[in-house]
Amino acid sequence: MVALKKSNLGLKGGLTLVELLLAAMLLTMTLTGLLLVFLNVALLNETNRYAIIAYGAAQSKMEEVKSKTFDQLCLVSAGCPTGGIVNNATFALPTFAASRGQGRIEILYATNTTTDLKSVRVYACFKGRHQVGDSITNCRSSPCELKTMVAK
């Protein structure tokens, strides 16, 4: 006669509740990490798109500055010839709302000792959709800045 062995219920080869919960927790943590990576990449993509638009606007404005004569680049508005550009003039960035993007032109003499050379900087500042604070009106911490020198 063949003797039958009793089977242990715990050794049947299935998953216990603890193992199942541990697997679900690991899966949740992995998916959460992947979602965060995806969201950060999407935000960086948006910021890069804004930077490209801002650089394009700054480059366009710099080309306009380069087309002006030395005397048309004015430090003050009084006595500036028609069609001239005045120091701290602002311009709009395309596709940005006025509160989200702005450009500024800074015109200064290159040194304190000479008036034959002007330094011109074009800034383009923007705030992304998810950024708050950091006013764009000063525009000195700009991610987009172009500089040139203009001689008399």
ZATOR-751920 format. One record per residue: x, y, z of N, C-alpha, C, O in turn; residue number from 1; residue in one letter. Coordinates in steps of 0.001 Angstrom, whole numbers. Layout:
# residues N
<<X, Y, Z>, <X, Y, Z>, <X, Y, Z>, <X, Y, Z>, NUM, 'A'>
...
***
This chain:
# residues 152
<<815, -1150, 0>, <0, 0, 0>, <880, 1242, 0>, <1928, 1280, 645>, 1, 'M'>
<<441, 2240, -724>, <1212, 3466, -850>, <750, 4446, 226>, <-441, 4693, 416>, 2, 'V'>
<<1729, 4980, 905>, <1397, 5959, 1952>, <1263, 7348, 1321>, <2144, 7768, 569>, 3, 'A'>
<<198, 8051, 1608>, <-25, 9419, 1109>, <538, 10429, 2100>, <328, 10327, 3308>, 4, 'L'>
<<1250, 11394, 1562>, <1822, 12449, 2415>, <815, 13581, 2535>, <87, 13900, 1594>, 5, 'K'>
<<796, 14157, 3675>, <-35, 15352, 3869>, <702, 16547, 3283>, <1908, 16683, 3488>, 6, 'K'>
<<6, 17409, 2563>, <651, 18587, 1994>, <530, 19771, 2945>, <-501, 19983, 3584>, 7, 'S'>
<<1597, 20520, 3016>, <1583, 21757, 3808>, <948, 22858, 2982>, <1318, 23064, 1826>, 8, 'N'>
<<0, 23562, 3563>, <-670, 24623, 2830>, <279, 25773, 2513>, <109, 26412, 1475>, 9, 'L'>
<<1261, 26068, 3346>, <2188, 27179, 3143>, <3229, 26897, 2070>, <3930, 27823, 1662>, 10, 'G'>
<<3364, 25686, 1603>, <4401, 25336, 642>, <3835, 25017, -743>, <4478, 24297, -1506>, 11, 'L'>
<<2699, 25511, -1074>, <2066, 25183, -2347>, <2656, 25917, -3546>, <2368, 25516, -4673>, 12, 'K'>
<<3454, 26952, -3382>, <4049, 27658, -4507>, <3331, 28946, -4865>, <3752, 29594, -5823>, 13, 'G'>
<<2319, 29355, -4201>, <1624, 30607, -4461>, <2308, 31763, -3746>, <3286, 31557, -3027>, 14, 'G'>
<<1797, 32984, -3938>, <2347, 34164, -3285>, <1582, 34454, -2005>, <361, 34320, -1928>, 15, 'L'>
<<2342, 34851, -1021>, <1683, 35251, 217>, <1241, 36702, 85>, <1654, 37406, -836>, 16, 'T'>
<<422, 37128, 987>, <-78, 38502, 965>, <1063, 39503, 1155>, <1053, 40571, 543>, 17, 'L'>
<<2031, 39175, 1983>, <3171, 40068, 2224>, <3991, 40219, 947>, <4398, 41329, 604>, 18, 'V'>
<<4237, 39124, 244>, <4985, 39192, -1010>, <4241, 40010, -2056>, <4847, 40786, -2794>, 19, 'E'>
<<2946, 39837, -2114>, <2132, 40593, -3065>, <2151, 42091, -2755>, <2265, 42910, -3667>, 20, 'L'>
<<2041, 42449, -1486>, <2095, 43860, -1090>, <3468, 44465, -1375>, <3561, 45615, -1805>, 21, 'L'>
<<4538, 43697, -1137>, <5884, 44175, -1421>, <6074, 44402, -2919>, <6667, 45408, -3310>, 22, 'L'>
<<5598, 43516, -3747>, <5700, 43675, -5205>, <4903, 44889, -5672>, <5367, 45632, -6537>, 23, 'A'>
<<3715, 45102, -5116>, <2890, 46260, -5477>, <3577, 47559, -5060>, <3530, 48550, -5788>, 24, 'A'>
<<4220, 47554, -3881>, <4916, 48750, -3412>, <6107, 49070, -4327>, <6314, 50232, -4680>, 25, 'M'>
<<6881, 48070, -4709>, <8014, 48298, -5612>, <7552, 48799, -6974>, <8176, 49689, -7552>, 26, 'L'>
<<6480, 48245, -7484>, <5932, 48692, -8761>, <5454, 50142, -8669>, <5687, 50930, -9586>, 27, 'L'>
<<4796, 50491, -7582>, <4308, 51864, -7377>, <5469, 52847, -7295>, <5413, 53921, -7893>, 28, 'T'>
<<6518, 52490, -6560>, <7676, 53380, -6435>, <8372, 53556, -7785>, <8799, 54663, -8111>, 29, 'M'>
<<8491, 52514, -8556>, <9125, 52599, -9870>, <8317, 53484, -10813>, <8873, 54347, -11492>, 30, 'T'>
<<7013, 53267, -10853>, <6159, 54070, -11736>, <6136, 55536, -11312>, <6099, 56423, -12164>, 31, 'L'>
<<6157, 55800, -10005>, <6193, 57181, -9521>, <7493, 57863, -9951>, <7472, 59018, -10376>, 32, 'T'>
<<8610, 57169, -9846>, <9890, 57722, -10285>, <9898, 58024, -11777>, <10385, 59073, -12199>, 33, 'G'>
<<9359, 57107, -12574>, <9288, 57331, -14020>, <8384, 58505, -14359>, <8686, 59267, -15278>, 34, 'L'>
<<7288, 58664, -13641>, <6389, 59796, -13870>, <7078, 61116, -13548>, <6922, 62090, -14284>, 35, 'L'>
<<7841, 61158, -12451>, <8564, 62382, -12094>, <9620, 62730, -13137>, <9799, 63903, -13467>, 36, 'L'>
<<10312, 61735, -13655>, <11294, 61975, -14711>, <10591, 62547, -15942>, <11066, 63517, -16534>, 37, 'V'>
<<9479, 61958, -16322>, <8730, 62433, -17485>, <8275, 63880, -17299>, <8394, 64684, -18224>, 38, 'F'>
<<7759, 64222, -16127>, <7302, 65588, -15871>, <8462, 66588, -15909>, <8312, 67684, -16450>, 39, 'L'>
<<9610, 66223, -15343>, <10767, 67124, -15371>, <11280, 67334, -16790>, <11672, 68443, -17151>, 40, 'N'>
<<11279, 66291, -17584>, <11709, 66429, -18982>, <10750, 67340, -19735>, <11186, 68151, -20553>, 41, 'V'>
<<9454, 67221, -19471>, <8472, 68085, -20131>, <8681, 69550, -19734>, <8597, 70433, -20587>, 42, 'A'>
<<8952, 69821, -18460>, <9203, 71198, -18017>, <10491, 71751, -18629>, <10525, 72912, -19039>, 43, 'L'>
<<11540, 70950, -18698>, <12784, 71402, -19318>, <12597, 71667, -20801>, <13194, 72595, -21346>, 44, 'L'>
<<11786, 70871, -21452>, <11490, 71080, -22868>, <10785, 72419, -23071>, <11092, 73154, -24010>, 45, 'N'>
<<9845, 72727, -22189>, <9124, 74002, -22272>, <10079, 75176, -22043>, <10026, 76170, -22768>, 46, 'E'>
<<10945, 75065, -21043>, <11908, 76129, -20764>, <12858, 76326, -21936>, <13200, 77458, -22277>, 47, 'T'>
<<13282, 75235, -22549>, <14158, 75327, -23709>, <13452, 76014, -24883>, <14055, 76817, -25594>, 48, 'N'>
<<12182, 75694, -25076>, <11419, 76334, -26152>, <11319, 77842, -25907>, <11485, 78631, -26837>, 49, 'R'>
<<11049, 78244, -24667>, <10984, 79665, -24334>, <12338, 80341, -24548>, <12397, 81466, -25045>, 50, 'Y'>
<<13422, 79664, -24176>, <14762, 80242, -24347>, <15074, 80459, -25825>, <15680, 81467, -26187>, 51, 'A'>
<<14671, 79535, -26667>, <14918, 79680, -28103>, <14157, 80882, -28659>, <14694, 81641, -29466>, 52, 'I'>
<<12913, 81054, -28229>, <12121, 82209, -28666>, <12773, 83504, -28176>, <12868, 84477, -28925>, 53, 'I'>
<<13222, 83514, -26915>, <13844, 84716, -26349>, <15155, 85038, -27060>, <15424, 86203, -27355>, 54, 'A'>
<<15971, 84028, -27339>, <17222, 84271, -28065>, <16946, 84806, -29463>, <17665, 85683, -29942>, 55, 'Y'>
<<15930, 84297, -30113>, <15571, 84792, -31438>, <15159, 86252, -31401>, <15555, 87036, -32263>, 56, 'G'>
<<14358, 86620, -30398>, <13926, 88012, -30259>, <15113, 88915, -29935>, <15209, 90024, -30462>, 57, 'A'>
<<16017, 88451, -29072>, <17201, 89244, -28727>, <18107, 89416, -29941>, <18651, 90497, -30165>, 58, 'A'>
<<18268, 88358, -30719>, <19104, 88443, -31919>, <18505, 89414, -32931>, <19230, 90187, -33557>, 59, 'Q'>
<<17189, 89377, -33093>, <16516, 90297, -34004>, <16719, 91748, -33562>, <16987, 92626, -34382>, 60, 'S'>
<<16589, 91984, -32262>, <16774, 93342, -31739>, <18232, 93770, -31865>, <18509, 94942, -32120>, 61, 'K'>
<<19162, 92844, -31691>, <20574, 93173, -31837>, <20896, 93546, -33286>, <21719, 94430, -33526>, 62, 'M'>
<<20269, 92894, -34236>, <20463, 93255, -35646>, <19940, 94667, -35908>, <20528, 95422, -36682>, 63, 'E'>
<<18832, 95015, -35256>, <18304, 96378, -35385>, <19291, 97384, -34789>, <19513, 98450, -35364>, 64, 'E'>
<<19880, 97051, -33645>, <20866, 97930, -33016>, <22069, 98117, -33933>, <22568, 99232, -34085>, 65, 'V'>
<<22533, 97037, -34541>, <23704, 97109, -35417>, <23445, 97946, -36671>, <24383, 98458, -37282>, 66, 'K'>
<<22178, 98086, -37053>, <21858, 98892, -38238>, <21847, 100393, -37928>, <21774, 101210, -38845>, 67, 'S'>
<<21919, 100757, -36656>, <21898, 102171, -36255>, <23316, 102744, -36252>, <24302, 102019, -36122>, 68, 'K'>
<<23380, 104049, -36397>, <24677, 104728, -36308>, <25032, 104945, -34841>, <24194, 104759, -33959>, 69, 'T'>
<<26267, 105337, -34587>, <26737, 105601, -33232>, <25858, 106641, -32539>, <25512, 106486, -31368>, 70, 'F'>
<<25500, 107702, -33269>, <24714, 108787, -32686>, <23255, 108404, -32442>, <22573, 109057, -31652>, 71, 'D'>
<<22768, 107361, -33103>, <21385, 106918, -32898>, <21244, 106005, -31687>, <20127, 105628, -31334>, 72, 'Q'>
<<22340, 105645, -31051>, <22309, 104860, -29822>, <22497, 105826, -28661>, <23620, 106218, -28342>, 73, 'L'>
<<21394, 106206, -28034>, <21380, 107312, -27082>, <21349, 106818, -25638>, <20671, 105846, -25307>, 74, 'C'>
<<22103, 107515, -24789>, <22080, 107207, -23369>, <20874, 107833, -22681>, <20377, 107300, -21688>, 75, 'L'>
<<20402, 108960, -23201>, <19204, 109631, -22678>, <18291, 109973, -23842>, <18743, 110096, -24980>, 76, 'V'>
<<17016, 110123, -23558>, <16061, 110383, -24643>, <16140, 111817, -25159>, <15787, 112077, -26309>, 77, 'S'>
<<16598, 112752, -24324>, <16692, 114149, -24765>, <17769, 114272, -25837>, <18918, 113888, -25620>, 78, 'A'>
<<17398, 114801, -26976>, <18346, 115010, -28063>, <18623, 113772, -28899>, <19513, 113786, -29749>, 79, 'G'>
<<17886, 112719, -28673>, <18086, 111499, -29459>, <17466, 111696, -30841>, <16314, 112118, -30935>, 80, 'C'>
<<18192, 111404, -31905>, <17638, 111604, -33246>, <16461, 110673, -33527>, <16293, 109646, -32869>, 81, 'P'>
<<15655, 111048, -34510>, <14513, 110235, -34896>, <14988, 108855, -35339>, <15951, 108729, -36095>, 82, 'T'>
<<14309, 107838, -34863>, <14690, 106466, -35202>, <15790, 105913, -34323>, <16251, 104791, -34533>, 83, 'G'>
<<16209, 106681, -33348>, <17264, 106221, -32451>, <16741, 105273, -31386>, <15534, 105158, -31174>, 84, 'G'>
<<17655, 104607, -30728>, <17320, 103696, -29631>, <17862, 104302, -28350>, <19023, 104709, -28287>, 85, 'I'>
<<17016, 104361, -27327>, <17380, 104982, -26059>, <17749, 103893, -25048>, <17183, 102799, -25059>, 86, 'V'>
<<18704, 104213, -24180>, <19099, 103307, -23108>, <17881, 102856, -22302>, <16980, 103650, -22034>, 87, 'N'>
<<17859, 101600, -21924>, <16790, 100959, -21139>, <15467, 100871, -21901>, <14410, 100739, -21284>, 88, 'N'>
<<15514, 100942, -23211>, <14296, 100730, -24006>, <13880, 99261, -23858>, <14720, 98363, -23800>, 89, 'A'>
<<12586, 99048, -23799>, <12081, 97687, -23666>, <11378, 97268, -24951>, <10947, 98106, -25743>, 90, 'T'>
<<11271, 95972, -25140>, <10557, 95436, -26295>, <9865, 94140, -25889>, <10271, 93460, -24946>, 91, 'F'>
<<8821, 93824, -26621>, <8034, 92624, -26320>, <8687, 91394, -26945>, <9314, 91474, -28002>, 92, 'A'>
<<8530, 90280, -26283>, <8980, 89005, -26845>, <7790, 88335, -27518>, <6712, 88273, -26927>, 93, 'L'>
<<7955, 87835, -28733>, <6827, 87199, -29420>, <6354, 85951, -28671>, <7156, 85233, -28073>, 94, 'P'>
<<5078, 85712, -28711>, <4369, 84579, -28077>, <4345, 84634, -26552>, <3813, 83722, -25920>, 95, 'T'>
<<4905, 85678, -25946>, <4858, 85820, -24494>, <3849, 86895, -24121>, <3737, 87912, -24806>, 96, 'F'>
<<3119, 86675, -23045>, <2299, 87751, -22481>, <3246, 88788, -21895>, <4381, 88467, -21542>, 97, 'A'>
<<2787, 90024, -21793>, <3653, 91104, -21305>, <4183, 90819, -19904>, <5291, 91239, -19571>, 98, 'A'>
<<3424, 90122, -19090>, <3867, 89828, -17727>, <4805, 88628, -17672>, <5379, 88351, -16618>, 99, 'S'>
<<4975, 87909, -18781>, <5799, 86696, -18792>, <7107, 86851, -19568>, <8034, 86065, -19374>, 100, 'R'>
<<7192, 87857, -20445>, <8416, 88015, -21220>, <8632, 89453, -21638>, <7690, 90154, -22005>, 101, 'G'>
<<9877, 89885, -21580>, <10200, 91264, -21935>, <11675, 91342, -22297>, <12500, 90608, -21753>, 102, 'Q'>
<<11992, 92231, -23212>, <13382, 92476, -23565>, <13774, 93885, -23187>, <12930, 94771, -23060>, 103, 'G'>
<<15079, 94080, -23007>, <15575, 95407, -22633>, <16912, 95641, -23308>, <17726, 94728, -23449>, 104, 'R'>
<<17124, 96889, -23725>, <18380, 97281, -24360>, <19113, 98232, -23419>, <18555, 99232, -22967>, 105, 'I'>
<<20360, 97908, -23135>, <21179, 98743, -22257>, <22316, 99330, -23085>, <23095, 98600, -23698>, 106, 'E'>
<<22399, 100667, -23094>, <23447, 101364, -23849>, <24273, 102185, -22863>, <23738, 103024, -22138>, 107, 'I'>
<<25578, 101936, -22845>, <26488, 102655, -21959>, <27773, 102954, -22708>, <28091, 102304, -23704>, 108, 'L'>
<<28513, 103948, -22216>, <29855, 104134, -22753>, <30709, 102978, -22268>, <30566, 102529, -21130>, 109, 'Y'>
<<31592, 102496, -23119>, <32386, 101316, -22790>, <33319, 101561, -21614>, <33528, 100673, -20788>, 110, 'A'>
<<33875, 102754, -21535>, <34745, 103116, -20409>, <34378, 104512, -19935>, <33665, 105246, -20619>, 111, 'T'>
<<34867, 104866, -18768>, <34606, 106207, -18234>, <35475, 107262, -18895>, <35188, 108453, -18777>, 112, 'N'>
<<36520, 106857, -19584>, <37480, 107821, -20125>, <37245, 108152, -21592>, <37787, 109144, -22079>, 113, 'T'>
<<36463, 107364, -22309>, <36251, 107629, -23733>, <34760, 107693, -24055>, <33940, 106986, -23469>, 114, 'T'>
<<34445, 108561, -25002>, <33061, 108642, -25462>, <32961, 108199, -26919>, <31972, 108481, -27596>, 115, 'T'>
<<33993, 107504, -27395>, <34010, 107040, -28782>, <33593, 105585, -28928>, <33591, 105051, -30038>, 116, 'D'>
<<33244, 104943, -27834>, <32891, 103528, -27877>, <31715, 103273, -26930>, <31765, 103620, -25750>, 117, 'L'>
<<30668, 102667, -27463>, <29484, 102354, -26645>, <29325, 100841, -26540>, <29541, 100094, -27494>, 118, 'K'>
<<28944, 100432, -25357>, <28642, 99027, -25091>, <27121, 98860, -25140>, <26389, 99576, -24456>, 119, 'S'>
<<26663, 97928, -25940>, <25224, 97690, -26072>, <24937, 96256, -25659>, <25548, 95318, -26173>, 120, 'V'>
<<24008, 96092, -24731>, <23570, 94763, -24301>, <22079, 94638, -24559>, <21301, 95552, -24286>, 121, 'R'>
<<21706, 93499, -25086>, <20292, 93189, -25310>, <19956, 92001, -24427>, <20555, 90932, -24546>, 122, 'V'>
<<18986, 92202, -23534>, <18530, 91150, -22629>, <17150, 90684, -23077>, <16350, 91480, -23567>, 123, 'Y'>
<<16878, 89412, -22910>, <15539, 88877, -23133>, <15205, 87994, -21937>, <15821, 86948, -21734>, 124, 'A'>
<<14233, 88421, -21153>, <13852, 87708, -19930>, <12480, 87083, -20106>, <11618, 87624, -20799>, 125, 'C'>
<<12293, 85943, -19472>, <10991, 85293, -19532>, <10779, 84468, -18277>, <11722, 84090, -17582>, 126, 'F'>
<<9525, 84207, -18015>, <9128, 83279, -16956>, <8314, 82178, -17612>, <7417, 82452, -18409>, 127, 'K'>
<<8622, 80953, -17283>, <7860, 79821, -17797>, <6475, 79775, -17180>, <6164, 80540, -16266>, 128, 'G'>
<<5669, 78898, -17671>, <4290, 78782, -17212>, <4197, 78447, -15733>, <3261, 78873, -15057>, 129, 'R'>
<<5159, 77690, -15227>, <5081, 77216, -13848>, <5975, 78003, -12901>, <6107, 77636, -11733>, 130, 'H'>
<<6593, 79080, -13383>, <7453, 79881, -12526>, <6659, 81027, -11922>, <5800, 81619, -12575>, 131, 'Q'>
<<6956, 81328, -10678>, <6321, 82457, -9995>, <7423, 83322, -9413>, <8561, 82879, -9259>, 132, 'V'>
<<7075, 84563, -9091>, <8049, 85474, -8506>, <9064, 85938, -9541>, <8822, 85839, -10744>, 133, 'G'>
<<10213, 86450, -9067>, <11296, 86919, -9928>, <10795, 87835, -11033>, <10625, 87407, -12174>, 134, 'D'>
<<10566, 89066, -10696>, <10057, 90038, -11651>, <10962, 90141, -12875>, <12186, 90101, -12749>, 135, 'S'>
<<10373, 90271, -14042>, <11154, 90362, -15277>, <11493, 91802, -15635>, <12168, 92043, -16636>, 136, 'I'>
<<11034, 92764, -14833>, <11243, 94161, -15211>, <12712, 94566, -15118>, <13165, 95374, -15929>, 137, 'T'>
<<13462, 94041, -14172>, <14880, 94382, -14058>, <15675, 93714, -15174>, <16510, 94355, -15812>, 138, 'N'>
<<15425, 92463, -15406>, <15992, 91738, -16551>, <17513, 91664, -16500>, <18143, 91632, -17557>, 139, 'C'>
<<18119, 91636, -15345>, <19578, 91533, -15255>, <20037, 90085, -15097>, <21158, 89750, -15478>, 140, 'R'>
<<19202, 89242, -14552>, <19575, 87831, -14400>, <19004, 87040, -15574>, <18467, 85946, -15404>, 141, 'S'>
<<19129, 87604, -16736>, <18521, 87035, -17925>, <19261, 85802, -18412>, <20491, 85767, -18403>, 142, 'S'>
<<18527, 84806, -18832>, <19188, 83675, -19466>, <19637, 83997, -20892>, <20443, 83266, -21469>, 143, 'P'>
<<19122, 85082, -21457>, <19458, 85465, -22828>, <20052, 86866, -22815>, <19364, 87845, -22526>, 144, 'C'>
<<21325, 86946, -23129>, <21999, 88244, -23144>, <22980, 88280, -24308>, <23802, 87379, -24471>, 145, 'E'>
<<22885, 89322, -25106>, <23818, 89531, -26213>, <24511, 90859, -26004>, <23899, 91807, -25513>, 146, 'L'>
<<25776, 90942, -26369>, <26533, 92170, -26152>, <27353, 92487, -27405>, <27893, 91597, -28062>, 147, 'K'>
<<27428, 93778, -27710>, <28268, 94235, -28802>, <28842, 95608, -28441>, <28382, 96264, -27506>, 148, 'T'>
<<29835, 96015, -29186>, <30440, 97330, -29008>, <30250, 98103, -30311>, <30367, 97538, -31399>, 149, 'M'>
<<29957, 99395, -30192>, <29753, 100247, -31358>, <30719, 101423, -31258>, <30737, 102137, -30254>, 150, 'V'>
<<31516, 101620, -32294>, <32505, 102707, -32307>, <31980, 103879, -33120>, <31137, 103716, -34002>, 151, 'A'>
<<32489, 105056, -32810>, <32097, 106282, -33499>, <32620, 106299, -34905>, <32386, 107259, -35639>, 152, 'K'>
***
